[in-house]
Amino acid sequence: MDLEKRIEQLFSSPVKEHYGDEYFRAFYEFKHELNHGIIRIAEKQGDNWIVNNWVKKGILLGFRIGELQDISINDDFVYFDKSTYPLKTMSLKDEVRLVPGGSSIRDGCYVSPGVVCMPPMYINVGAYVGSDTMIDSHALVGSCAQIGERVHLSAAAQIGGVLEPIGALPVIIEDDVLVGGNCGIFEGTIVRRGAVIAAGTIITGGTPVYDLVKNKIYRKKDESPLEIPEGAVVVSGTRPLSKGWGKEMGLSINTPLIIKYRDEKTDQSVELEEWLR
């Protein structure tokens, strides 16, 4: 029986007090493939991103069968977590630049060669990080988030995670995207190739994004996620409340605005990071 069918079968079985070897054999085989990027939570097919539901089930199965375990480094670094998800084992052969200073990468994620991890940052289970990406200080790559190649997640950028519901699309950041400092991107948003998200911008799945260049509004619709267009430059703006007491008080709410599309000037500003590699 292939791995996908075994994971589906074991995931569908009743919850037990103790789990047999067949669970752990299947799970550790599954996690090995997840760690090496052989399987992943979501894959691009044409222009669409498709969730591999069985991969999410495999991750959740790991939480079910794992037991709380002392994984402390010493008396000064005390940690307790599921036995199935310790810290990721890495070596120089991975070709990942992991700078000292308190970063953590959880087992069950893929970090490509050429990635730079500046302390302290965190990568959670199920995440996929493409080659030559920089994850800056205090940045979070949430569970199952998919990060492309040559992406820069600036200091304190938060890329949201999603394990459940199983069919939910994770946050996806495509190749060559710059996410500015203190940004938050959540709830299955797709940021298309080459986009620039300016510092302090918050984007959620339910956030309307106003394109001042094309006179369009981008929203999540039914099963279609919110998408930031390729090459868009997005900043944090405001829009006034249109009714009720909020209107009477002259209040506004935060709204992401697309103010331009990437040009030569934008490219020069984002290429400065190459000197850090």
C-alpha positions in Angstrom: 0.0 0.0 0.0 1.4 3.4 -0.9 2.1 6.1 1.7 -0.9 8.3 0.8 -3.3 5.4 1.3 -1.7 4.3 4.6 -1.9 7.8 6.0 -5.5 8.2 4.9 -6.4 4.8 6.5 -4.6 5.5 9.8 -6.0 9.0 10.0 -9.5 7.6 9.6 -9.1 5.0 12.3 -10.5 5.5 15.8 -8.5 7.4 18.4 -6.6 5.0 20.6 -4.9 5.1 24.0 -1.8 3.5 22.5 -0.7 3.3 18.9 1.0 0.3 17.3 4.2 0.3 15.2 2.3 0.6 12.0 1.3 4.2 12.9 4.9 5.2 13.7 6.4 3.5 10.7 4.0 5.3 8.4 4.4 8.6 10.1 8.2 8.7 10.2 8.3 7.7 6.5 5.8 10.5 5.8 7.8 13.0 7.9 11.0 12.1 6.1 9.4 13.0 2.7 8.0 16.2 4.2 11.4 17.2 5.6 13.0 16.7 2.2 10.4 18.5 0.1 9.3 15.3 -1.7 5.7 16.0 -0.6 4.2 19.3 0.5 1.0 20.8 1.7 0.1 22.7 -1.5 1.3 22.6 -5.1 0.9 24.9 -8.0 -1.0 23.4 -11.0 -1.1 25.9 -13.8 -2.1 29.2 -12.2 -3.9 27.6 -9.3 -2.7 26.3 -5.9 -4.1 22.9 -4.8 -4.1 21.6 -1.3 -2.9 18.0 -0.7 -5.4 17.1 2.0 -3.7 13.8 2.8 -0.5 15.6 3.7 -2.3 17.7 6.3 -3.9 14.5 7.6 -0.4 13.1 8.0 0.7 16.1 10.1 -2.3 15.9 12.3 -1.8 12.2 12.7 1.7 13.0 14.1 0.1 15.2 16.8 -2.4 12.4 17.6 0.1 9.6 18.1 2.9 11.7 19.7 3.2 12.0 23.5 4.3 15.0 25.5 8.1 14.7 26.0 10.9 16.6 27.7 13.1 17.9 24.8 15.1 20.4 26.9 18.6 21.2 25.8 19.7 21.9 29.4 18.4 23.5 32.5 18.5 26.9 30.9 16.7 25.9 27.8 13.6 23.9 28.9 11.1 22.7 26.3 8.1 20.2 26.3 6.5 19.2 23.1 5.1 16.2 21.2 7.6 13.4 20.8 6.8 13.3 17.0 7.8 17.0 16.4 11.1 17.8 18.0 13.5 20.4 16.5 14.5 19.7 12.9 17.8 17.9 12.6 20.1 19.9 10.3 23.7 19.9 9.2 26.1 21.9 7.0 25.1 19.7 4.1 21.7 21.4 4.1 23.4 24.6 2.9 21.1 26.7 5.1 22.6 29.7 6.8 21.3 29.5 10.4 22.7 32.5 12.3 23.2 32.0 16.1 20.7 33.7 18.4 17.6 31.7 19.3 15.9 30.6 16.1 13.9 27.4 15.9 12.9 25.2 13.0 10.4 22.5 13.8 10.7 19.0 12.4 8.4 18.3 9.5 9.1 21.3 7.3 11.3 21.8 4.3 14.0 24.5 4.2 15.8 24.7 0.8 19.5 25.2 0.3 20.5 28.9 0.2 17.9 30.0 2.8 19.2 32.6 5.4 17.7 32.5 8.9 18.4 35.6 11.0 17.8 35.2 14.7 15.4 34.9 16.3 12.9 33.5 13.8 10.6 30.4 13.7 9.5 28.0 11.0 6.6 25.7 12.0 5.6 22.2 10.9 4.4 21.7 7.3 6.0 24.9 6.0 7.9 24.9 2.7 10.6 27.5 2.2 12.1 27.9 -1.3 15.8 28.5 -2.1 17.7 31.8 -1.5 14.9 33.1 0.7 15.7 35.3 3.7 13.8 35.0 6.9 14.7 38.0 9.0 14.7 38.5 12.8 11.4 37.8 14.7 9.7 36.6 11.5 7.3 33.7 11.7 6.6 31.1 9.0 3.4 29.5 10.2 2.3 25.9 10.0 1.9 24.8 6.4 2.8 28.2 4.9 4.3 27.9 1.4 7.2 30.4 0.7 8.7 30.7 -2.7 12.3 31.3 -3.9 14.2 34.5 -3.4 11.6 35.8 -1.0 12.5 38.3 1.8 10.4 38.1 5.0 11.6 41.2 6.8 11.9 41.7 10.5 8.8 40.7 12.5 6.8 39.7 9.4 4.1 37.2 10.4 3.1 34.6 7.8 0.0 32.9 9.3 -0.4 29.1 9.6 -3.3 26.8 9.1 -3.7 23.1 9.8 -7.4 23.0 10.1 -9.8 22.8 8.5 -8.0 20.2 6.4 -9.0 21.6 3.0 -8.2 25.2 3.9 -5.5 26.8 1.7 -2.4 27.9 3.6 -0.8 31.3 3.1 1.2 31.2 -0.1 4.0 33.6 -0.9 5.3 33.1 -4.5 8.8 33.7 -5.8 10.6 37.1 -5.6 8.1 38.6 -3.1 9.3 41.2 -0.5 7.3 41.3 2.7 8.2 44.3 4.7 8.8 44.6 8.4 5.9 44.1 10.8 3.6 42.8 8.1 1.0 40.2 8.7 -0.4 37.9 6.0 -3.0 35.5 7.1 -6.0 33.2 6.3 -5.0 31.6 3.0 -4.0 34.7 1.1 -1.9 34.2 -2.0 0.7 36.8 -2.8 1.7 36.4 -6.4 5.2 36.6 -7.8 7.2 39.7 -7.4 4.8 41.6 -5.3 6.0 44.0 -2.6 4.1 44.3 0.7 5.2 47.5 2.4 6.1 47.6 6.1 3.2 47.5 8.5 0.6 46.1 6.1 -1.9 43.6 7.4 -3.7 41.4 5.0 -6.3 38.7 6.0 -8.4 36.4 3.9 -11.4 38.7 4.4 -9.6 42.0 3.7 -10.7 43.9 0.6 -7.6 45.2 -1.3 -8.1 48.4 -3.4 -6.1 48.7 -6.6 -5.6 52.4 -7.3 -3.8 51.6 -10.6 -6.5 49.4 -12.2 -9.5 50.7 -10.3 -10.4 47.2 -8.9 -11.2 45.7 -5.6 -9.8 42.2 -4.8 -11.7 40.0 -2.3 -12.0 36.4 -1.3 -14.9 34.9 -3.1 -16.5 31.6 -2.0 -13.8 29.0 -2.6 -11.4 31.5 -4.3 -8.8 33.0 -2.0 -7.8 36.6 -1.8 -4.9 37.1 -4.3 -2.4 40.0 -4.4 -1.6 40.4 -8.1 1.9 39.8 -9.6 4.2 42.7 -9.1 1.8 44.8 -7.1 3.2 47.2 -4.5 0.9 47.2 -1.5 0.8 49.8 1.3 -1.3 50.2 4.4 -4.1 52.7 3.9 -7.4 53.6 5.4 -11.0 54.0 4.2 -13.8 55.8 6.0 -16.7 53.9 7.5 -19.8 54.5 5.3 -22.7 54.1 7.8 -23.8 54.1 11.4 -22.1 55.6 14.4 -18.6 55.0 12.8 -19.5 57.4 10.0 -20.9 59.9 12.4 -17.7 59.9 14.4 -15.6 60.2 11.2 -13.8 56.9 11.8 -11.8 54.9 9.3 -10.4 51.3 9.1 -7.2 50.0 7.8 -7.2 48.9 4.2 -4.4 47.6 2.0 -3.9 49.7 -1.1 -2.1 48.9 -4.4 -0.4 52.1 -5.3 1.8 51.0 -8.2 3.2 48.0 -9.9 6.9 47.0 -9.7 9.3 49.0 -11.8 13.0 49.6 -12.1 13.1 51.9 -9.1 11.3 49.3 -7.0 13.7 46.6 -8.2 16.7 48.6 -7.1 15.4 49.1 -3.6 14.6 45.4 -3.0 17.9 44.2 -4.5 19.9 45.8 -1.7 19.5 42.7 0.4 21.7 40.7 -1.9 24.7 42.3 -0.1 23.7 40.4 3.0 24.0 36.9 1.5 
